[in-house]
Amino acid sequence: MKIVLLCRSPQLYSHQRLIEAARARGHEIDTINHLRCTIDIASHRPKIHYHGKVLARPDAVIPRIGASVTFFGTAVVRQFEMMRVYCVNESVAISRSRDKLRSLQLLSRKGIGLPVTVFAHKTSNADEIVKLAGGAPVIIKLLEGTQGIGVVLGETPKAAASIIEAFGGVNTNILVQEYVAEAKGEDIRCIVVGERVVASMQRRGREGDFRSNLHRGGSAKSARITPQERSTAIGAARAMGLNVCGVDMLRSNHGPVVMEVNSSPGLEGVETATGVDVAGKIIEFIEKNALPGKTKTRGKG
């Protein structure tokens, strides 16, 4: 099987592991920088040009699109779809997951557990926004933030209102969410592949930091999840239409609540913490599904 890995940094752990896993199973895999692709839309036979040559049609594509280049990256994925190439995650599903507000609305529509979340255009009524989110402390998030960047804790009503007003002053979009104190700075990341949770880890933020992102200095260990957490992770992936993703959840007093669904989850932390060959699971999924007539659009919205 010929596989294309769409990524900008093939040297990253996650990408190297996918390359190793594919080659170990006898597949040919090439890394393609999606930002260097040129899309030929006007022709009767859609094509992608790369480094001045027409790209040979692969059997499958693994999109690893960075958040900062979602628009062009998903356009390249969409072109592969036009060429009837099997894409592990479809362009529309990646776009859904990258829009934090839209993704939360879709999860809410499917009945997935969520923290109380408030979105408003007018930030001059900051006190009211904080009250609607359940009162301080609250989490204030930039809609465009990633890896814990642009996530701030408003510990008191006054501090939270000041942060909201400050963000409003620079004309940026924010979400305000309840602070789940009982999670104690820990979250659960489940890796879902083909509607199965293949690995789960518990992440904890570094001392004094409520954010549990490993990029921010957090730690991780293997986690045993409950049946409810498993079904929540699978339901969240299904709501986004993603075949492969990371689902981040908090353990609240009223059950698991989803914080984010990541269409390009990092593999280093979860493989190190759990010992699970997640990259291999992804390649196995491709082997079972990258066949004629298998491609379908999942999810709506």
N, C-alpha and C positions, 0 to 999 in steps of 0.2 A: 504494500500500500504506500502511496506517496502522500505525505502529510506536509502542510505548510504551517509553521508557527509564526504568527504575526506578532512581532515585538520589536521594540527599539533597542533593547539591551540584552542580547543573547547570552552575555556572561553572567547574568543574575542566576542565583541558585535555582529558582523555580523553573527557569527556562532550560538550564543545563540538565535538570532532572527529567524534564519532559523529553528532551533530546535523547538522553541516555535510555529512558524507558522505551521510547519508540524504536531505537536502534537495537536494543536488547531483544525485541520481539520481531526483528527482521524487517522493519519498515524503513523506508527512505524518508528523511525529514529535513526540510530546509527552513532556515530562518529568513523572514522577509520583513524589512522595515517598512511598515505601512505608510510612513510619511514620505517615502521615496517612490511610492507607487503613483502611476498616472492612470486614471480611469478613462477608458474609451467607451463612452455612453452612446454615441450617435450611430455606431455601426449596427448592422443586422445581427451580428454575432458579438455579444459583449466581450470585451477583453480587458486585461490589466497589463500595463507596460511597466517593466522594472529594469532600471539601468539601460533604457533604450531598446529592450527586447520584449517581445510578447511573452508573458508568463505562461508556461505550460499548465494546463488544467490539472490540479491535484485531485486526490480522492477526498481529502478532508482538510479543514482549516481549524486551527486552535487559535482563537483571538485572545491576545493579551494586550488590550488597549489601555494606555494610560489615561487617567481621568482628565488631564489637561488637553488631550487631543481626541476627545470622544467624538466630536462632530466629524472630523475627517476619517478617523479610524473606523467608525461605524459605516461610513460611506464606502470604504474599501471592503468591509465585510459584506455589505449589501450587494456590491458588484460580484463578489464570489457567489452569493445567493442567486443573482441573475444568471450566472454561468452554471447554475444547478450543481454547485459544489456543496457537500455537507459541511456545515459550520457547527462546531460544538455548542457555541452560544450564538443565537441569531442576533442580527443588528438591532432589531426592535427591542429585544429583551435586555441587551446591554444598555440601550438608551433609557429604558424604564428604570433600571437599577441605579443609573447615574444621577437621575433626577430625584433627590431625596424627598421632596414634597410629594411628587407623583407616586413614588414607590410606597410611601406611607399610606397614601390614599387608597392605592390598590390593595395593600395588605389589610387595611381596615375593611374594605369592601368584602374581602374573603373571610373576615372574622378572625384574623390572626391577632394574637395578643400584642398590644403596643403600649408604650408609656403615654400618659396624657400629653398631647402635643398641640401647640398653638402656633398659628402663622398669621401674621397681620402685615398690611402695607403701612399703616399709620403707627409709628412708634412713639408718638407724643403721649399716647395713653398707656405707657409702660406699666403703671401700677395695675391696671385692669388686666393686661396680658399675663402678668405674674400670677394674679389671683386665679385666672382661668386655667393656668398650668398647675394649680394646686398649692400655690404659695411657695415662698422661698424655703429652702434652697431650690434653685432651678438650674437646668443645663441650657446654655444658650449656644446655638450652633450656626455657623455660616453654612448656607446651602451648598456652597462650592468647596467646602473644606474636605480634606482627606487625611488619613493616618493620624487623626487626633488633632490636626492643625485647625485652628478656628473653632475650637470647642472650649467654652469658658463656664466656670461654675459661679453662679450668682448666689452667694451664701446667705445674704440678708435681703429683705425687700428693697431697701435703699440701694444696695450694691447691684442687685439684679436690674432694677429700673435704670440705673446709671449706665450699665453696660448696654442695655437695649437701646437707650437713647443715643449712646455713642455710635453704635452700629448704624442706627437710623440716620445719623448725621453724615455718614459717608455713603449713603444711598446703597446699602447692600441688603440682600435678603437673608433673613434669619429664621430659625425655628427655636421655640422655647418649649422645653420638655420638663416633666416632673423629674426630680432627683430620686432615684430608687435607692434609698439609704441602706436597705437590708441587703443589697448586693455587695456592700462593703468593698467597693473598688474592684470587684471581680466580674468578669463576664465569661460566657461560654461561646466558643466559635466551633460551629459544626461545618464540616466540609461535605457538601451534598454532590453526589455524582449519579446522574440517572435516577433521581428520586430515591436514592439510598444515602443514608448518613454513613460515610466510610471512615470518618475519623472525627474525634471531638477533643478539644483541649480547653482547659480553664486558664484564663489569663488574669494576671493581677498587676495593677499599676505599681510603679516604683513608689517608695515611701513618700507620702505626702502628695501624691498625684492621683486624682480620681479617675484618670484615663488609663485604660488597661492595654493600650496599643504597644506591641513589642517594639515598634519603631521609636517609641518614647521612653524606652528603657524598662518596660514591663517584663514579667517572667511568665512562663507557661508550664503546665504539666498536663498529662493525660487526664481526661474527665470521663466519668461514667454518667451518662445522661438518662433521664427518665423517659418513659414512653411518651409523655406529653411534650417534653422538649424535642424528642425525635420527630413527632408528628408536626410540631410547630415549624421546625427547620425545613422539613419536606414541603409543608404547605406554603411556606414563604418562597421557596425556590419555584414551586409550581405557579404561584401567583405572579411572579416575575417572568415566567416562561424560560427560566434558566436551567440548562442541563447540568452545568458545573458551576458551583458558587460556594462562597463562605457566608454563613448566616450567623450574625452576632446577636446574642441574647443575654438578658439579665434575668437572674432568678429573683422575682418579686414575690411579695406575700400572696398575690393572687395569681401566681403561675408565671411561666416564661413570657417575657415581652421582647419583641424583636427591635433591635436598634438599627441594624443595617443589613443589607444583602449585597455582597461584593461579587461582581461578575469575574474578577481576576484575582482571586485570593492568593496570597503568598503561600508557598509550600514549605519553606524552611522551618518555620516555627512549629507547624503542626506535625511534620514528619519527624523532627527532632524530639518533640514532646511525646509522641505516641508510638513511634517506630513503624507506623503504617506507610506502605509504599503508595502514597496518594497519586503520584505521577503515573505509576503503573495502572492504577484503577482508572485513570482518565483515558489512557491508551486502550485499555480493555473495553471501555465504553465505546470508543470510536470504532474498534474492530467489530462490535456487535451492531452498530447503527449506521456506519458510513456505507450504506448499500443503496442501489437505485430504488427510488420510491419511499425511502425512509424519512426524508426531510419533511418536516411539517412545522407550521407556525403554532407556537404554544402561547396561551395567555391572551388577554385582551386588555385594552385600555392604554 
